[in-house]
Amino acid sequence: MSQLPMTDGQAVTVDRREGPYGEVVLRERDGLFEIIANGCFLMDTSDGRSERRLINAALEALPEPVCEPSVLIGGLGVGFSLAEAAADPRWGRIVVIEREPAVIDWHRSGPLNRFSASALGDPRVAVVEADLLDHLASSTDHYDALCLDIDNGPDWLVTGSNAGLYAGAGLALLRRRLAPGGVLAVWSAQPSTVFEERLRDAGFSRVWTLEIPVPRGAPDIVHLATMA
């Protein structure tokens, strides 16, 4: 997710739907696409470097050797993270969890297809329509990496019900879904020392933060945590 770019252009609504969690809108402004959920700006196609870094940082943090590591991506968004994972042959299974059917449609047959078309056709990739917390709670699968980008950060939620993901029970659930030596990576628009402490309290022994410079404003953040 990124900050809304400053522009004098007018936003044109491409699609507007009432989804299971409220209104979701796809807009185009000066050739860029934006996703808005319940009036909250989520992300756009202006840059994507921090969404890509989310994936690469997780891969770099995995211990050697891990053959064809699996990754769960929380949030499809505009497709930058998925495309980055699919472009790297080192990844094995790639699972994307997206709760908004409209977002999935925009990628499969809509304007966002240009950002993810080849990735969606990759046999390693599966896109699951589900709420991330519900999916994690009901699944027994384990992943080498969990890369989450479903809010504007642990302290800046898109949906209030996501708060549990960044606290004790949610972090314990994330730990249970990680394979031994696995890494948790969480995208954020701003740093959070409170979240870092929660990660340590949840049993993650190594916690660190990456800053990713972006063309405008403060750097984007990727919080990383492992149990070794």
Stockholm file with secondary structure:
# STOCKHOLM 1.0

chainA/1-228         MSQLPMTDGQAVTVDRREGPYGEVVLRERDGLFEIIANGCFLMDTSDGRSERRLINAALEALPEPVCEPSVLIGGLGVGFSLAEAAADPRWGRIVVIEREPAVIDWHRSGPLNRFSASALGDPRVAVVEADLLDHLASSTDHYDALCLDIDNGPDWLVTGSNAGLYAGAGLALLRRRLAPGGVLAVWSAQPSTVFEERLRDAGFSRVWTLEIPVPRGAPDIVHLATMA
#=GR chainA/1-228 SS CCCCCCCSSCCEEEEEEEETTEEEEEEEETTEEEEEETTEEEEESSCCHHHHHHHHHHHHHSCSCCSSCCEEEECCTTSHHHHHHHTCTTCCCEEEEECCHHHHHHHHTSTTHHHHHHHHTCTTEEEEESCHHHHHHHCCCCEEEEEECSSSCTTSCSSGGGGGGGSHHHHHHHHHTEEEEEEEEEEESSCCHHHHHHHHHTTCSEEEEEEECCSSSSCEEEEEEECC
#=GC SS_cons         CCCCCCCSSCCEEEEEEEETTEEEEEEEETTEEEEEETTEEEEESSCCHHHHHHHHHHHHHSCSCCSSCCEEEECCTTSHHHHHHHTCTTCCCEEEEECCHHHHHHHHTSTTHHHHHHHHTCTTEEEEESCHHHHHHHCCCCEEEEEECSSSCTTSCSSGGGGGGGSHHHHHHHHHTEEEEEEEEEEESSCCHHHHHHHHHTTCSEEEEEEECCSSSSCEEEEEEECC
//
